[in-house]
Amino acid sequence: MSESGRAASRTAVLVCQGRAAADGRIAAGRFTDPVAVRLLRAAERVPVDEVRAGTVPEGWQARVAYEGVRACADVVAPRTVAIDEALRARPTGQLVILGAGLDTRAWRLPELARTEVWEVDHPASQQDKRARLAVAEELPALARAVRFTPVDFAVDDLGAVLDTAGHDPSAPTTWLWEGVVPYLTRDEVRATVAALAPRSAPGSALVVNYQAPSARAAVGRLLARLLRSSMTSGEPWRSLWRPRRMAALLAEYGLRVVSDDDLLTLAHTLGSPAQRRSPLRSGRVAVAECHRG
């Protein structure tokens, strides 16, 4: 628990577990994340090992944890592939990861060797990540530099914080916004776009993952909260976006969407066996480029 009273994100842990479970199993040859498991604590690795071995545990609580990690692995594998490929296609000297959580890209992507990475996250989550990195032996960053940038989006000025952290708004920046948008209100989403847009020089790009409305996904989230069995039940979704509305919002701030794909389509191209899950239908990855003069 941080001084502000907010705990580190449990969603970030689940996503890390999903990547660790998917490593070498889903989308082999396109997806790999050997770093993820090294950021997990012993108890968090248990359902990961069970999913990787295909060993279904006994007891409903263990089974819920198992199914949560297995479902997350199906979602994060195509999502990670899409994002990684978008980053490789748009190399810039600056990468800002908004809501970084337990992101591993600065430690696993050699393409970032000439890139400075700003990991922007709530102080509690960032403190948790740095503690995990401290006990992960021989885990050097592959990026040119990693700048941990604590931000409480509810009270802090993102632009001012990035100025202090050394971000150069006159140089092209790639912004990565993964696994965050659903947990923000529409006003908070707009405020974040409004903050990053003036810091996006020509040649900049935004890679954003968001959720479109889905009745099945909504029922699943509600059931998890009612059962109080989900580790992320205390982190509800607050906004869903249809592709047209997301594109319109970004266009207001000089960002033109050049691609927007649902995770089901992406999973299909990877030959993923889990192509009928509702989170894959509603999850999306969009890429927008800065075209301001």
Secondary structure, 3 states (H helix, E strand, C coil): CCCCCCCCCHHHHHHHHHHHHHCCCCCCCCCCCCCHHHHCCHHHHHHHHHHHHCCCCCCHHHHHHHHHHHHHHHHHHHHHHHHHHHHHHCCCCEEEEECCCCCCHHHHCHHHCCCEEEEEECHHHHHHHHHHHHHCCCCCCCCCEEEEEECCCCCCCHHHHHHHCCCCCCCCCEEEECCCHHHCCHHHHHHHHHHHHHHCCCCCEEEEEEECCCHHHHHHHHHHHHHCCCCCCCCCCCCCCCHHHHHHHHHHCCEEEEEEEEHHHHHHHHCCCCCCCHHHHHEEEEEEEECCC
